[in-house]
């Protein structure tokens, strides 16, 4: 429907050039056709008249009326209104939705597919949770939106590369290591000696126990083994990050979300 409305608006602008309302050399602006913030303002709205007001040396609302009058008739448009400083709001006819629904049923699973991407590569970075704890609901929302966006790009001819950016360096990772070390030494949150900015979740105890037990974490083609030494902060840091990254990857896999690229912030510092 956006394409239809764009075509109608472009034809209306051409008519304004032809009748002298717009100078003949006026270029068609990069106007938008978008959903209004409130349903009462119609199905779609455009700012075309507001962008054309300056070259036309006209009041935006007056130009909006001129553009509205110049729009070609369409059975898919029930009515058109002017709102605010010069927006033009379109209310679609029921037949427009009926025809679109019929197209959905006819095309089935192929509905909406096209080759507009022309095989070009686009990067989609999403979730990108810090490896300092389990994923939460917000990460799940990001995973759903990001994966849907990547899939939509793919069925429109794009080569979508899914990327997860890991912030595995800096203050938060240091706090993770210190928290895990404190747990490995038998400390609990609020005990004397607990890190001031330490992570207090029960999962830190799980990481510390696995480290002390010499557990092996398989992560993206390599293994990280707990060295059992509670004084080796570097080893604890490596193990804790790998442990929590692996937990996050398992949750995302269960959610049906996979990534092509895992980019580590630490690689920028090495």
Phi and psi in degrees as GROMACS dihedral restraints (atoms count N, CA, C in turn):
[ dihedral_restraints ]
;  ai    aj    ak    al  type     phi  dphi    fc
    3     4     5     6     1   -59.5    20    10
    4     5     6     7     1   -41.7    20    10
    6     7     8     9     1   -63.6    20    10
    7     8     9    10     1   -39.5    20    10
    9    10    11    12     1   -62.1    20    10
   10    11    12    13     1   -47.5    20    10
   12    13    14    15     1   -65.8    20    10
   13    14    15    16     1   -37.7    20    10
   15    16    17    18     1   -60.3    20    10
   16    17    18    19     1   -42.2    20    10
   18    19    20    21     1   -64.2    20    10
   19    20    21    22     1   -42.5    20    10
   21    22    23    24     1   -63.0    20    10
   22    23    24    25     1   -43.6    20    10
   24    25    26    27     1   -65.3    20    10
   25    26    27    28     1   -42.0    20    10
   27    28    29    30     1   -62.9    20    10
   28    29    30    31     1   -39.4    20    10
   30    31    32    33     1   -66.0    20    10
   31    32    33    34     1   -37.4    20    10
   33    34    35    36     1   -64.8    20    10
   34    35    36    37     1   -40.9    20    10
   36    37    38    39     1   -63.1    20    10
   37    38    39    40     1   -41.3    20    10
   39    40    41    42     1   -62.6    20    10
   40    41    42    43     1   -37.8    20    10
   42    43    44    45     1   -65.1    20    10
   43    44    45    46     1   -36.3    20    10
   45    46    47    48     1   -67.8    20    10
   46    47    48    49     1   -33.3    20    10
   48    49    50    51     1   -66.1    20    10
   49    50    51    52     1   -42.4    20    10
   51    52    53    54     1   -66.5    20    10
   52    53    54    55     1   -35.2    20    10
   54    55    56    57     1   -93.0    20    10
   55    56    57    58     1     3.6    20    10
   57    58    59    60     1    89.3    20    10
   58    59    60    61     1    -1.8    20    10
   60    61    62    63     1   -63.9    20    10
   61    62    63    64     1   -36.8    20    10
   63    64    65    66     1  -110.9    20    10
   64    65    66    67     1   143.7    20    10
   66    67    68    69     1   -56.3    20    10
   67    68    69    70     1   146.5    20    10
   69    70    71    72     1   -61.4    20    10
   70    71    72    73     1   -27.4    20    10
   72    73    74    75     1   -93.0    20    10
   73    74    75    76     1    10.4    20    10
   75    76    77    78     1   -68.6    20    10
   76    77    78    79     1   126.0    20    10
   78    79    80    81     1   -81.8    20    10
   79    80    81    82     1   146.9    20    10
   81    82    83    84     1   -69.9    20    10
   82    83    84    85     1   120.9    20    10
   84    85    86    87     1   -74.0    20    10
   85    86    87    88     1   167.4    20    10
   87    88    89    90     1   -81.4    20    10
   88    89    90    91     1    70.2    20    10
   90    91    92    93     1   -76.5    20    10
   91    92    93    94     1   160.4    20    10
   93    94    95    96     1  -110.8    20    10
   94    95    96    97     1   151.4    20    10
   96    97    98    99     1  -124.1    20    10
   97    98    99   100     1   113.2    20    10
   99   100   101   102     1  -143.9    20    10
  100   101   102   103     1   166.7    20    10
  102   103   104   105     1   -71.7    20    10
  103   104   105   106     1   131.4    20    10
  105   106   107   108     1   -66.8    20    10
  106   107   108   109     1   160.2    20    10
  108   109   110   111     1   -66.8    20    10
  109   110   111   112     1   -32.5    20    10
  111   112   113   114     1  -120.2    20    10
  112   113   114   115     1   141.4    20    10
  114   115   116   117     1   -61.4    20    10
  115   116   117   118     1   -29.0    20    10
  117   118   119   120     1   -63.9    20    10
  118   119   120   121     1   -20.3    20    10
  120   121   122   123     1   -87.7    20    10
  121   122   123   124     1    11.8    20    10
  123   124   125   126     1   105.0    20    10
  124   125   126   127     1  -174.6    20    10
  126   127   128   129     1   -88.3    20    10
  127   128   129   130     1   -34.7    20    10
  129   130   131   132     1  -144.2    20    10
  130   131   132   133     1   156.1    20    10
  132   133   134   135     1  -138.8    20    10
  133   134   135   136     1   153.6    20    10
  135   136   137   138     1  -133.4    20    10
  136   137   138   139     1   151.3    20    10
  138   139   140   141     1  -104.5    20    10
  139   140   141   142     1    16.1    20    10
  141   142   143   144     1   -55.6    20    10
  142   143   144   145     1   -44.9    20    10
  144   145   146   147     1   -63.9    20    10
  145   146   147   148     1   -37.3    20    10
  147   148   149   150     1   -66.0    20    10
  148   149   150   151     1   -35.5    20    10
  150   151   152   153     1   -73.9    20    10
  151   152   153   154     1   -27.4    20    10
  153   154   155   156     1   -88.9    20    10
  154   155   156   157     1   -11.3    20    10
  156   157   158   159     1   -60.9    20    10
  157   158   159   160     1   -41.1    20    10
  159   160   161   162     1   -65.6    20    10
  160   161   162   163     1   -53.3    20    10
  162   163   164   165     1   -62.9    20    10
  163   164   165   166     1   -25.9    20    10
  165   166   167   168     1   -85.1    20    10
  166   167   168   169     1    -7.5    20    10
  168   169   170   171     1    50.5    20    10
  169   170   171   172     1    51.2    20    10
  171   172   173   174     1  -134.3    20    10
  172   173   174   175     1   156.4    20    10
  174   175   176   177     1   -65.7    20    10
  175   176   177   178     1   134.7    20    10
  177   178   179   180     1   -56.6    20    10
  178   179   180   181     1   -40.3    20    10
  180   181   182   183     1   -69.5    20    10
  181   182   183   184     1   -36.7    20    10
  183   184   185   186     1   -65.6    20    10
  184   185   186   187     1   -40.3    20    10
  186   187   188   189     1   -68.9    20    10
  187   188   189   190     1   -34.5    20    10
  189   190   191   192     1   -60.8    20    10
  190   191   192   193     1   -40.4    20    10
  192   193   194   195     1   -65.7    20    10
  193   194   195   196     1   -41.1    20    10
  195   196   197   198     1   -63.1    20    10
  196   197   198   199     1   -42.1    20    10
  198   199   200   201     1   -67.0    20    10
  199   200   201   202     1   -40.6    20    10
  201   202   203   204     1   -58.9    20    10
  202   203   204   205     1   -44.6    20    10
  204   205   206   207     1   -66.4    20    10
  205   206   207   208     1   -26.8    20    10
  207   208   209   210     1   -89.0    20    10
  208   209   210   211     1    -8.0    20    10
  210   211   212   213     1   -66.1    20    10
  211   212   213   214     1   135.6    20    10
  213   214   215   216     1   -63.7    20    10
  214   215   216   217     1   151.5    20    10
  216   217   218   219     1   -73.4    20    10
  217   218   219   220     1   145.3    20    10
  219   220   221   222     1  -144.8    20    10
  220   221   222   223     1   134.3    20    10
  222   223   224   225     1   -66.9    20    10
  223   224   225   226     1   -15.8    20    10
  225   226   227   228     1   -84.9    20    10
  226   227   228   229     1   -10.2    20    10
  228   229   230   231     1  -108.8    20    10
  229   230   231   232     1   118.3    20    10
  231   232   233   234     1   -76.5    20    10
  232   233   234   235     1   -48.2    20    10
  234   235   236   237     1  -159.3    20    10
  235   236   237   238     1   160.4    20    10
  237   238   239   240     1  -129.4    20    10
  238   239   240   241     1   137.0    20    10
  240   241   242   243     1  -133.5    20    10
  241   242   243   244     1   156.9    20    10
  243   244   245   246     1  -102.4    20    10
  244   245   246   247     1   137.8    20    10
  246   247   248   249     1  -138.6    20    10
  247   248   249   250     1   150.5    20    10
  249   250   251   252     1    58.2    20    10
  250   251   252   253     1  -139.5    20    10
  252   253   254   255     1   -77.5    20    10
  253   254   255   256     1    -3.3    20    10
  255   256   257   258     1   149.0    20    10
  256   257   258   259     1    15.2    20    10
  258   259   260   261     1   -69.0    20    10
  259   260   261   262     1   149.7    20    10
  261   262   263   264     1  -115.4    20    10
  262   263   264   265     1   120.2    20    10
  264   265   266   267     1  -104.1    20    10
  265   266   267   268     1   134.7    20    10
  267   268   269   270     1  -109.9    20    10
  268   269   270   271     1   129.8    20    10
  270   271   272   273     1  -107.3    20    10
  271   272   273   274     1   120.7    20    10
  273   274   275   276     1   -82.7    20    10
  274   275   276   277     1   150.1    20    10
  276   277   278   279     1   -78.7    20    10
  277   278   279   280     1   151.5    20    10
  279   280   281   282     1   -54.5    20    10
  280   281   282   283     1   -31.8    20    10
  282   283   284   285     1   -62.2    20    10
  283   284   285   286     1   -29.3    20    10
  285   286   287   288     1   -64.9    20    10
  286   287   288   289     1   -43.5    20    10
  288   289   290   291     1   -69.2    20    10
  289   290   291   292     1   -37.2    20    10
  291   292   293   294     1   -63.8    20    10
  292   293   294   295     1   -42.1    20    10
  294   295   296   297     1   -66.7    20    10
  295   296   297   298     1   -39.9    20    10
  297   298   299   300     1   -65.8    20    10
  298   299   300   301     1   -40.1    20    10
  300   301   302   303     1   -63.7    20    10
  301   302   303   304     1   -38.4    20    10
  303   304   305   306     1   -64.3    20    10
  304   305   306   307     1   -37.4    20    10
  306   307   308   309     1   -65.3    20    10
  307   308   309   310     1   -38.0    20    10
  309   310   311   312     1   -61.8    20    10
  310   311   312   313     1   -46.2    20    10
  312   313   314   315     1   -65.0    20    10
  313   314   315   316     1   -38.2    20    10
  315   316   317   318     1   -68.6    20    10
  316   317   318   319     1   -44.2    20    10
  318   319   320   321     1   -83.2    20    10
  319   320   321   322     1   -22.0    20    10
  321   322   323   324     1    59.7    20    10
  322   323   324   325     1  -130.5    20    10
  324   325   326   327     1   -67.1    20    10
  325   326   327   328     1   -14.3    20    10
  327   328   329   330     1   -89.2    20    10
  328   329   330   331     1    -0.6    20    10
  330   331   332   333     1   -62.0    20    10
  331   332   333   334     1   132.5    20    10
  333   334   335   336     1    86.7    20    10
  334   335   336   337     1    -5.5    20    10
  336   337   338   339     1   -78.3    20    10
  337   338   339   340     1   139.5    20    10
  339   340   341   342     1  -157.3    20    10
  340   341   342   343     1  -180.0    20    10
  342   343   344   345     1  -114.4    20    10
  343   344   345   346     1    29.0    20    10
  345   346   347   348     1   -62.2    20    10
  346   347   348   349     1   -26.7    20    10
  348   349   350   351     1   -72.7    20    10
  349   350   351   352     1   -22.6    20    10
  351   352   353   354     1    54.5    20    10
  352   353   354   355     1    34.7    20    10
  354   355   356   357     1    76.2    20    10
  355   356   357   358     1     4.6    20    10
  357   358   359   360     1   -70.8    20    10
  358   359   360   361     1   153.7    20    10
  360   361   362   363     1   -93.9    20    10
  361   362   363   364     1   136.1    20    10
  363   364   365   366     1  -134.9    20    10
  364   365   366   367     1   137.5    20    10
  366   367   368   369     1   -94.1    20    10
  367   368   369   370     1   134.8    20    10
  369   370   371   372     1  -123.6    20    10
  370   371   372   373     1   108.7    20    10
  372   373   374   375     1  -101.7    20    10
  373   374   375   376     1   127.6    20    10
  375   376   377   378     1  -154.6    20    10
  376   377   378   379     1   168.1    20    10
  378   379   380   381     1    67.6    20    10
  379   380   381   382     1   -75.7    20    10
  381   382   383   384     1    43.0    20    10
  382   383   384   385     1    46.8    20    10
  384   385   386   387     1   -74.7    20    10
  385   386   387   388     1   142.7    20    10
  387   388   389   390     1   -64.1    20    10
  388   389   390   391     1   138.6    20    10
  390   391   392   393     1   -80.4    20    10
  391   392   393   394     1    54.1    20    10
  393   394   395   396     1  -116.7    20    10
  394   395   396   397     1     4.4    20    10
  396   397   398   399     1   177.9    20    10
  397   398   399   400     1   177.4    20    10
  399   400   401   402     1   -66.4    20    10
  400   401   402   403     1   160.4    20    10
  402   403   404   405     1   -68.9    20    10
  403   404   405   406     1   147.6    20    10
  405   406   407   408     1  -118.5    20    10
  406   407   408   409     1  -176.9    20    10
  408   409   410   411     1   -58.9    20    10
  409   410   411   412     1   -38.2    20    10
  411   412   413   414     1   -61.4    20    10
  412   413   414   415     1   -38.7    20    10
  414   415   416   417     1   -66.1    20    10
  415   416   417   418     1   -37.5    20    10
  417   418   419   420     1   -62.3    20    10
  418   419   420   421     1   -40.4    20    10
  420   421   422   423     1   -63.3    20    10
  421   422   423   424     1   -44.2    20    10
  423   424   425   426     1   -62.7    20    10
  424   425   426   427     1   -38.3    20    10
  426   427   428   429     1   -63.6    20    10
  427   428   429   430     1   -43.5    20    10
  429   430   431   432     1   -64.9    20    10
  430   431   432   433     1   -46.5    20    10
  432   433   434   435     1   -66.6    20    10
  433   434   435   436     1   -46.6    20    10
  435   436   437   438     1   -63.2    20    10
  436   437   438   439     1   -43.0    20    10
  438   439   440   441     1   -68.2    20    10
  439   440   441   442     1   -38.2    20    10
  441   442   443   444     1   -62.7    20    10
  442   443   444   445     1   -42.4    20    10
  444   445   446   447     1   -62.0    20    10
  445   446   447   448     1   -44.2    20    10
  447   448   449   450     1   -62.3    20    10
  448   449   450   451     1   -41.3    20    10
  450   451   452   453     1   -66.3    20    10
  451   452   453   454     1   -39.5    20    10
  453   454   455   456     1   -64.4    20    10
  454   455   456   457     1   -40.4    20    10
  456   457   458   459     1   -62.6    20    10
  457   458   459   460     1   -40.7    20    10
  459   460   461   462     1   -64.7    20    10
  460   461   462   463     1   -41.2    20    10
  462   463   464   465     1   -77.3    20    10
  463   464   465   466     1    -1.9    20    10
  465   466   467   468     1  -110.7    20    10
  466   467   468   469     1    23.9    20    10
  468   469   470   471     1    88.0    20    10
  469   470   471   472     1     8.1    20    10
  471   472   473   474     1   -93.4    20    10
  472   473   474   475     1   150.2    20    10
  474   475   476   477     1   -95.6    20    10
  475   476   477   478     1    90.5    20    10
  477   478   479   480     1   -82.8    20    10
  478   479   480   481     1   126.5    20    10
  480   481   482   483     1  -107.4    20    10
  481   482   483   484     1   116.6    20    10
  483   484   485   486     1   -85.9    20    10
  484   485   486   487     1   127.6    20    10
  486   487   488   489     1  -127.2    20    10
  487   488   489   490     1   136.9    20    10
  489   490   491   492     1  -114.8    20    10
  490   491   492   493     1   118.2    20    10
  492   493   494   495     1   -97.2    20    10
  493   494   495   496     1   118.2    20    10
  495   496   497   498     1   -98.1    20    10
  496   497   498   499     1   121.4    20    10
  498   499   500   501     1   -85.9    20    10
  499   500   501   502     1    82.8    20    10
  501   502   503   504     1  -103.3    20    10
  502   503   504   505     1    28.4    20    10
  504   505   506   507     1  -145.6    20    10
  505   506   507   508     1   163.2    20    10
  507   508   509   510     1   102.5    20    10
  508   509   510   511     1  -167.8    20    10
  510   511   512   513     1   -63.8    20    10
  511   512   513   514     1   -41.2    20    10
  513   514   515   516     1   -64.3    20    10
  514   515   516   517     1   -38.3    20    10
  516   517   518   519     1   -69.5    20    10
  517   518   519   520     1   -35.9    20    10
  519   520   521   522     1   -63.2    20    10
  520   521   522   523     1   -41.1    20    10
  522   523   524   525     1   -64.7    20    10
  523   524   525   526     1   -36.6    20    10
  525   526   527   528     1   -61.9    20    10
  526   527   528   529     1   -46.6    20    10
  528   529   530   531     1   -63.2    20    10
  529   530   531   532     1   -43.8    20    10
  531   532   533   534     1   -66.0    20    10
  532   533   534   535     1   -37.3    20    10
  534   535   536   537     1   -65.8    20    10
  535   536   537   538     1   -43.5    20    10
  537   538   539   540     1   -66.2    20    10
  538   539   540   541     1   -38.8    20    10
  540   541   542   543     1   -63.7    20    10
  541   542   543   544     1   -42.1    20    10
  543   544   545   546     1   -60.9    20    10
  544   545   546   547     1   -43.1    20    10
  546   547   548   549     1   -64.1    20    10
  547   548   549   550     1   -39.7    20    10
  549   550   551   552     1   -63.9    20    10
  550   551   552   553     1   -25.9    20    10
  552   553   554   555     1   -93.5    20    10
  553   554   555   556     1     8.3    20    10
  555   556   557   558     1    90.4    20    10
  556   557   558   559     1     5.6    20    10
  558   559   560   561     1   -82.6    20    10
  559   560   561   562     1   154.6    20    10
  561   562   563   564     1  -124.4    20    10
  562   563   564   565     1   158.2    20    10
  564   565   566   567     1   -52.4    20    10
  565   566   567   568     1   140.6    20    10
  567   568   569   570     1    81.1    20    10
  568   569   570   571     1    -8.2    20    10
  570   571   572   573     1   -71.2    20    10
  571   572   573   574     1   153.9    20    10
  573   574   575   576     1   -61.2    20    10
  574   575   576   577     1   133.2    20    10
  576   577   578   579     1    94.5    20    10
  577   578   579   580     1    -7.1    20    10
  579   580   581   582     1   -68.8    20    10
  580   581   582   583     1   135.8    20    10
  582   583   584   585     1   -55.3    20    10
  583   584   585   586     1   137.5    20    10
  585   586   587   588     1   -57.9    20    10
  586   587   588   589     1   -40.5    20    10
  588   589   590   591     1  -107.8    20    10
  589   590   591   592     1    27.6    20    10
  591   592   593   594     1   -69.6    20    10
  592   593   594   595     1   154.8    20    10
  594   595   596   597     1   -81.2    20    10
  595   596   597   598     1   133.3    20    10
  597   598   599   600     1  -105.6    20    10
  598   599   600   601     1    -1.8    20    10
  600   601   602   603     1   -65.9    20    10
  601   602   603   604     1   153.3    20    10
  603   604   605   606     1   -61.8    20    10
  604   605   606   607     1   -24.3    20    10
  606   607   608   609     1   -63.0    20    10
  607   608   609   610     1   -24.5    20    10
  609   610   611   612     1   -64.2    20    10
  610   611   612   613     1   -37.9    20    10
  612   613   614   615     1   -64.2    20    10
  613   614   615   616     1   -37.9    20    10
  615   616   617   618     1   -62.8    20    10
  616   617   618   619     1   -42.0    20    10
  618   619   620   621     1   -63.3    20    10
  619   620   621   622     1   -44.9    20    10
  621   622   623   624     1   -63.5    20    10
  622   623   624   625     1   -42.1    20    10
  624   625   626   627     1   -62.7    20    10
  625   626   627   628     1   -42.3    20    10
  627   628   629   630     1   -64.8    20    10
  628   629   630   631     1   -39.4    20    10
  630   631   632   633     1   -63.2    20    10
  631   632   633   634     1   -46.2    20    10
  633   634   635   636     1   -67.9    20    10
  634   635   636   637     1   -26.5    20    10
  636   637   638   639     1   -82.7    20    10
  637   638   639   640     1    -4.2    20    10
  639   640   641   642     1    74.0    20    10
  640   641   642   643     1    28.3    20    10
  642   643   644   645     1   -63.1    20    10
  643   644   645   646     1   154.5    20    10
  645   646   647   648     1  -110.3    20    10
  646   647   648   649     1   129.0    20    10
  648   649   650   651     1  -107.6    20    10
  649   650   651   652     1   120.7    20    10
  651   652   653   654     1   -91.9    20    10
  652   653   654   655     1   120.7    20    10
  654   655   656   657     1  -141.3    20    10
  655   656   657   658     1   110.0    20    10
  657   658   659   660     1    49.1    20    10
  658   659   660   661     1    50.5    20    10
  660   661   662   663     1    90.0    20    10
  661   662   663   664     1     2.4    20    10
  663   664   665   666     1  -142.2    20    10
  664   665   666   667     1   164.1    20    10
  666   667   668   669     1  -113.3    20    10
  667   668   669   670     1   142.0    20    10
  669   670   671   672     1  -123.4    20    10
  670   671   672   673     1   123.0    20    10
  672   673   674   675     1  -110.3    20    10
  673   674   675   676     1   134.0    20    10
  675   676   677   678     1   -64.9    20    10
  676   677   678   679     1   126.8    20    10
  678   679   680   681     1   -89.9    20    10
  679   680   681   682     1    -1.7    20    10
  681   682   683   684     1    70.4    20    10
  682   683   684   685     1    -5.2    20    10
  684   685   686   687     1   -92.3    20    10
  685   686   687   688     1   109.7    20    10
  687   688   689   690     1   -71.2    20    10
  688   689   690   691     1    -9.3    20    10
  690   691   692   693     1   -95.0    20    10
  691   692   693   694     1    -9.3    20    10
  693   694   695   696     1   -90.4    20    10
  694   695   696   697     1    88.7    20    10
  696   697   698   699     1   -66.1    20    10
  697   698   699   700     1   -36.7    20    10
  699   700   701   702     1   -62.8    20    10
  700   701   702   703     1   -43.1    20    10
  702   703   704   705     1   -66.0    20    10
  703   704   705   706     1   -39.1    20    10
  705   706   707   708     1   -63.1    20    10
  706   707   708   709     1   -42.5    20    10
  708   709   710   711     1   -60.1    20    10
  709   710   711   712     1   -48.9    20    10
  711   712   713   714     1   -60.1    20    10
  712   713   714   715     1   -43.6    20    10
  714   715   716   717     1   -69.0    20    10
  715   716   717   718     1   -44.4    20    10
  717   718   719   720     1   -62.0    20    10
  718   719   720   721     1   -43.4    20    10
  720   721   722   723     1   -63.5    20    10
  721   722   723   724     1   -46.2    20    10
  723   724   725   726     1   -63.2    20    10
  724   725   726   727     1   -42.8    20    10
  726   727   728   729     1   -59.2    20    10
  727   728   729   730     1   -49.0    20    10
  729   730   731   732     1   -74.6    20    10
  730   731   732   733     1   -33.4    20    10
  732   733   734   735     1   -63.0    20    10
  733   734   735   736     1   -41.8    20    10
  735   736   737   738     1   -63.4    20    10
  736   737   738   739     1   -41.4    20    10
  738   739   740   741     1   -61.3    20    10
  739   740   741   742     1   -44.1    20    10
  741   742   743   744     1   -63.0    20    10
  742   743   744   745     1   -43.3    20    10
  744   745   746   747     1   -61.6    20    10
  745   746   747   748     1   -39.1    20    10
  747   748   749   750     1   -65.2    20    10
  748   749   750   751     1   -41.7    20    10
  750   751   752   753     1   -63.5    20    10
  751   752   753   754     1   -42.7    20    10
  753   754   755   756     1   -67.5    20    10
  754   755   756   757     1   -37.7    20    10
  756   757   758   759     1   -63.7    20    10
  757   758   759   760     1   -40.0    20    10
  759   760   761   762     1   -64.9    20    10
  760   761   762   763     1   -26.9    20    10
  762   763   764   765     1   -84.1    20    10
  763   764   765   766     1    -7.0    20    10
  765   766   767   768     1    82.1    20    10
  766   767   768   769     1    23.4    20    10
  768   769   770   771     1  -115.4    20    10
  769   770   771   772     1   122.4    20    10
  771   772   773   774     1  -122.7    20    10
  772   773   774   775     1   158.8    20    10
  774   775   776   777     1  -125.1    20    10
  775   776   777   778     1   149.5    20    10
  777   778   779   780     1   -89.3    20    10
  778   779   780   781     1   -30.7    20    10
  780   781   782   783     1  -132.9    20    10
  781   782   783   784     1   129.7    20    10
  783   784   785   786     1  -113.3    20    10
  784   785   786   787     1   109.4    20    10
  786   787   788   789     1  -103.9    20    10
  787   788   789   790     1   125.4    20    10
  789   790   791   792     1   -99.7    20    10
  790   791   792   793     1   129.0    20    10
  792   793   794   795     1   -59.9    20    10
  793   794   795   796     1   -32.5    20    10
  795   796   797   798     1   -60.7    20    10
  796   797   798   799     1   -25.6    20    10
  798   799   800   801     1   -68.1    20    10
  799   800   801   802     1   -21.4    20    10
  801   802   803   804     1   -79.2    20    10
  802   803   804   805     1   -17.1    20    10
  804   805   806   807     1  -103.4    20    10
  805   806   807   808     1    -6.8    20    10
